[in-house]
Amino acid sequence: MDQWLRNTNVVKVVALVIGVLLWAVVRSSDAGTVSSTSSGAIGEENIGNVAITPKYDKDQFYVELVEPERVTVTLSGRDSVVKKVMTSGGYSVEVDLTQVGKGEYTLPLTPVGFPANVSVKVTPATVKVVVDEKRNKSMPVTVNVTGIPGVGLKAGQPVAKPSQVTVSVPSRIYDEVESVRTDVSVEKATSPVSNRKAVLAAYDKNGKKIETATITPNVVDVEVPITSPFTMVPLQVKLVGEPPAGYAVASIRQSTDKVTVYGPQNVLDKLEFYEGPQVELSDLKEDTEFTLSIPPKENVNQLDPEKVVVNVSIVPSVTKTLEGIKLSIIGQNDIFNTKVVRPANGTVDLKVEGAPTLIDKLKPQDVQAILDVSNLPPGTHEVPVTWNLPTFVKKGPGQEFKMSVEITAKTTAQPAPQTETPAKETPAAPQTTVPEPAAPQMETPQEAPADAEQPTAPAASPEAVPASPSGTPAAEAEEQPAAPAGPPSP
């Protein structure tokens, strides 16, 4: 190295290189100064259609209106910086609502995310804002099943998980929220339909979707079972026999009083109730619980539930005599008169037996005593009494009643037929002392027997000679014996 430095040629070359480098550095600095000066020119750019971002507590309030929704931002500064801001996109225009509550306001806009060396102008500088309080409402999820499943199948009750959601709306429309619903199609389905992402929407009373509603969660899991047709009908448990003497049924409780029956639709249409299992009461002297299978019927595919639990409460029985139970007659014929002749007052007393809680409240009007006279002819008949007693109440032993019922034909008064007689024809009255009085001459009706005017002739009295029901003239009636003056003998 020392030898190179002593060599004048080497030193010249090095000096030349250093000079060139210095020139290049100076040239580059001058060019940079010129470029910087050129790019340092003040530029201005407009960014249009910038959305306004409200800044507020979303759990407490709802922004109903921001007007206008978008503004224009004007940037001023060095061109390079302005261009960089426009391409970066990391900016926004905010309106601060954290210090206001429910109401209508005009508030300034604040540019956010712009460099400090850039001048920012927002047009317009203020915005109109309407703020409302947010109210929450817990509502059940309604699943609207659409479409028709496969032939012979039926869509069951859909199940949504979760079944309750929270709906948040502005306070002014809180009462308008009617339902939260999602739609699930079961068109031609032959197996259960599941939708793991069923989207929910809130609707008002007119079925219009509420766009401003926020639902949490806004998606649910929905499953719609596809089954054979079914119906729910009352389950009837049949009671057989009675408890032993001295005991009575106080109450009977079933674990369910309805059963869902699955089967062909024509079978289900005929069901008004479903006949369940039998419960034998004959040997019961204490409370007993039965777990019984519900018997399936022909053409029934499935029952739900398949078993029923029956609890029978047995207590010592008590008796009570109900007095003055009115006798009721059924089966009367409209052409007959029917009445109770024994007992004359038409009532009967009955001794009843049952649980104390039932007997204590029992009244005569709670019991029906029925006499069935169907198909009985006219006459007097001894008719047995049929009793209609409340549930779990029975009549005391040795009380077999027969009542006398009289059935008679109804009579209607027949008017006497009218006969035409000559105006001057006057029939003569018969003598009471003569068995066969002489008949007057019909040719001379003016000549009546002399004794016809005697006041002793009872035949002149309408009570003595009744009118002939066949319309026979009085002259012919004289051939009959005269009625006695006194009342007829029985």
Secondary structure, DSSP 4 states (H G I P E B T S, - for coil): -HHHHH-HHHHHHHHHHHHHHHHHHHHHHHHHHHHHHHHTSEEEEEEEEEEEEEE--TTTEEEEEEESSEEEEEEEEEHHHHHHHHHH---EEEEE-TT--SEEEEEE-EEES--TTSEEEEESSEEEEEEEEEEEEEEEEEEEEES--STT-EE---EEESSEEEEEEEGGGGGG--EEEEEEE-TT--S-EEEEEEEPEEE-TTS-B-TT-EEESSEEEEEE-EES-EEEEEEEEEEES-PPTTEEEEEEEES-SEEEEES-HHHHTT-SSEEEEEEE-TT--S-EEEEEEPPPPTT--EEESSEEEEEEEEEE-EEEEEEEEEEEEES--TTEEEEEEESTTSEEEEEEEE-HHHHTT--GGG-EEEEE-TTPPSEEEEEEEEEE--TT-EEPTT---EEEEEEEE---PPPPPP----TT--PPPPPSS-SSPPPPPSS-TT---GGGG-TT-GGGSTTTSPPPTT---HHHHTTSPPPPSSPPP-
